[in-house]
């Protein structure tokens, strides 16, 4: 739920969709997922979703509050979801240094991923997990913990699938001991790159042999088995970018990282600078700005709509759900004995946005009272949006 904004408010992503979303829908073929996202964000925090009116009995202050769309692709709705997620996960982060590892997909695989996101993204997740766990087993004789987040964009909203991984700087052995990695070194980059490539390739072959791929459009040249084999062979010569950043100083920095990455979407509201009848201008990296047509802006955003129900945040090893009540407590107990000062670290406090705060009058601090409720139906809104007008030509 969000308060209605004044007319002079800053621009937001939904403004683009409200002005140009229907025209884009009518001119392009959308997947059901893309249509739902476009419809939901378009009405986020508007009267179409319903809301209520607050009034302060003490001073007479009145405000209208509209419901949020709560879509996971909406930047306006992800801030609260991010805080709730961190609060749920904070008790699981081990009091130890963590590395930040990034796995990227070669550009040659992007067309295949665009048409087969669920298959290719899953291959990436499995490959990243197997890479980290196999190297931990062979080099440390231990199991580490990893949280992996899928991103598919650049700052210009171009399609660039990659994984951000937060990885413990060490692991738990089978005999219940903790083994630390060297202070500034996780595993050799060449080894991570080699294993990641091999596992992705294995899963792509299995999907092809099982007839799982949609090989239409830009992927039509891969239909024949020989062509697909040649394509995979050519990837040996391509750049599989894998890199590891210096470890975080402590658990509190892991929370800060998770807050920045877990619920980020292709573009945040504050990066939308200007909207005209024909173009959208948005911020890129640093002070850079880019202006594209309205159609191109929406097209780029919709490239990053995930398959329905797909989990873009996953946990492996010690952080996997299966280990929450067994290996994870064992690892924590060992580390807390080793580093009691780190064990006492707390996560940065989330921004306060409690029900109590929202119910306070911003003018006098009194208690706001709801005097009117208007209801809206997201299901009906999406259904109406997805129903194209009849062709009268």
NUTOR-894500 format. One record per residue (C-alpha): x, y, z. Coordinates in steps of 0.5 Angstrom, whole numbers, plus 2048, in hexadecimal, padded with zeros to 3 digits. Layout:
REM NUTOR-894500
XYZ;...
//
This chain:
REM NUTOR-894500
800800800;8038077FE;80080E7FF;7FE8127F9;8038167F7;80381E7F5;8038207EE;80A8237EF;80D81C7F1;8128197ED;8118147E7;81180D7E8;8118077E4;8098067E4;80880D7E1;80C80A7DA;8078047DA;8018087DC;80280D7D6;8058087D1;8038017D3;7FD8007CF;8008027C9;8067FD7CA;8017F87CB;7FD7F97C5;8037F97C1;8077F37C3;8067EC7C5;8077EB7CD;8087E57D1;8037E47D6;8087E57DB;80A7EC7D8;8037EE7D7;8017ED7DE;8077F17E1;8067F67DC;7FE7F67DE;8007F67E6;8067FB7E6;8018007E2;7FC8017E7;8018007ED;7FF8057F2;7F98087EF;7F18087F0;7F08027EB;7F37FE7F1;7EF8017F6;7F18047FD;7EF808802;7EE80F805;7F281080C;7F0816810;7F2819817;7ED81B81C;7F281F81F;7F482481A;7EF822814;7F5820810;7F381B80A;7F6817805;7F4812800;7F880B800;7F88077FA;7FA7FF7FA;8017FD7F6;8017F87F1;8067F47F5;8097F17EF;8107EE7F0;8127F27E9;8107F97EC;8157FD7EF;8108017F3;80E7FB7F7;8157F77F8;8187FC7FD;8137F9802;8147F2800;81B7F2800;81B7F5807;8167EF809;81B7EA806;8217EC809;81D7EC810;81C7E580F;8237E380C;8277E6811;8277E1816;82A7DC811;8307E080F;8367DD812;83B7E2816;8417E1811;8447E580B;8407E4805;8437E47FE;83E7E87F8;83F7E37F2;83C7E57EB;83A7E07E5;8387E27DF;8357DF7D8;8397E07D2;8357E57CD;8357DF7C8;8307DC7CD;82B7E27CE;8267E07C8;8257D97CB;8247DC7D2;81F7E17CF;81B7DC7CC;81C7D67D2;81E7DA7D8;81B7D57DD;8207D07DA;8267D47D9;8257D87E0;8257D17E3;82B7CF7E0;82F7D57E2;82C7D47EA;82E7CC7EA;8357CE7E6;8377D37EB;8357CF7F1;8397C97EF;83F7CD7ED;83F7D07F4;83E7CA7F8;8427C57F3;8487CA7F4;8477CA7FC;8467C37FC;84D7C27F8;8517C87FB;84E7C8802;84B7C1803;8457C5806;83E7C8804;83D7CF804;8377D4804;8347D87FE;82F7DD7FC;82E7DE7F5;82A7E37F1;8287E47EA;8287EA7E6;8277EB7DF;8297F27DD;82E7F87DC;82D7FF7DF;82A8007D8;8257FB7D9;8287F67D3;8287EF7D4;82E7EC7D8;82C7E67DC;8317E57E2;8317E27E9;8337E67EF;8367E17F5;8377E37FC;83C7DD7FE;83F7DB805;8467DC806;8477D5808;8437CE809;8417C980E;8447C280E;8417BB80E;8447BB815;8417C1818;8477C6817;8477CD814;84C7CE80E;84E7D580C;8507D7805;8567DC804;8547E3807;8547E6800;8537E07FB;84D7DB7FA;84F7D67F4;8537D77EE;84F7DB7E9;8517D77E3;84E7D07E7;8487D47E8;8477D67E1;8487CF7DE;8437CB7E3;83E7D07E2;83E7D07DA;83F7C87DB;8387C87DF;8347CD7DB;8367C97D5;8347C27D8;82D7C57DA;82C7C87D3;82E7C27CF;8297BE7D4;8237C37D2;8247C37CB;8247BB7CB;81E7BB7CF;81B7C07CA;81A7C57CF;81C7CB7CB;8187D07C7;81C7D17C1;8187D67BD;81A7DD7BB;8227DF7BC;8237D87BE;8207D47B8;8277D37B6;8287CE7BC;8237C97BA;8277C47B6;82B7C07BB;8327C17B7;8307C97B8;82F7C97BF;8357C47C0;83A7C97BC;8367CF7C0;8387CC7C7;83F7CA7C4;8407D27C2;83F7D47CA;8467D17CC;8497D77C8;8447DC7CB;8457E07D2;8427DD7D8;8437E37DD;8447E17E4;8477E57E9;8477E67F1;8477EC7F5;84B7ED7FB;8477EA801;8437EE805;8457F180C;8407ED810;8397EB811;8367F2811;8397F380A;8367ED807;82F7F0809;8317F6806;8327F27FF;82C7EE800;8287F5801;82B7F77FA;82A7F17F6;8257ED7F8;81E7F17F6;8217F57F1;81E7F57EA;8207F87E3;81F7FF7E5;81D8037EB;8188097EB;81D80E7ED;82180D7E6;81B80F7E2;81D8167E0;8188187DB;8128167D7;80F8197D0;80A8177CB;8108137C7;8168127CC;8188107D3;81F8127D6;82280E7DC;82880E7E0;82D8097DE;8348097E2;83780E7E6;8348157E3;8338127DC;82C8127D9;82980F7D3;8238117CF;81F80B7CB;81880B7C8;8128097CC;8118027C9;8198017CA;8188027D1;8137FE7D2;8167F87CE;81C7F97D2;8187F87D9;8147F27D6;81B7EE7D4;81C7ED7DC;8157EB7DE;8167E47E1;8127DD7DF;80C7DD7E4;80E7DA7EB;8157DA7E9;81A7DB7EF;81F7E07EE;8227DF7F5;8257D87F7;8297D57FD;82E7D07FD;8337CC801;8327CE808;82D7D3806;8297CE803;8227CD807;8247C6808;82A7C880C;8267CD810;8257C9816;82B7C5816;8327C7812;8307CE813;8307CE81B;8367CA81B;83A7CF817;8377D581B;8397D2821;8407D181F;8417D881C;83E7DB822;8437D8827;8497DA822;8467E1821;8427E3827;8427EB825;8407E981D;83A7E5820;8387EB824;8377EF81D;8307F181B;82D7F3815;82C7FA813;8257FC815;8207FC810;81C80380E;816803813;81080380F;80C7FF814;8047FF814;80580481B;809809817;804809811;7FE80A815;801810819;7FF817816;80581B813;802822815;80182181C;80381981E;7FC817820;7F981181E;7F6810817;7EF80D816;7ED80A810;7E680D80D;7E580A806;7E7804803;7E78037FB;7E87FC7F8;7EC7FA7F2;7ED7F37EF;7F47F27EC;7F27EB7E9;7EC7EF7E5;7F17F57E3;7F67F07E0;7F17EC7DC;7EE7F27D9;7F57F57D7;7F77EE7D4;7F07EE7D0;7F27F27C9;7ED7F67C6;7EA7F27C0;7ED7F37B9;7E87F87B5;7ED7F97AF;
//
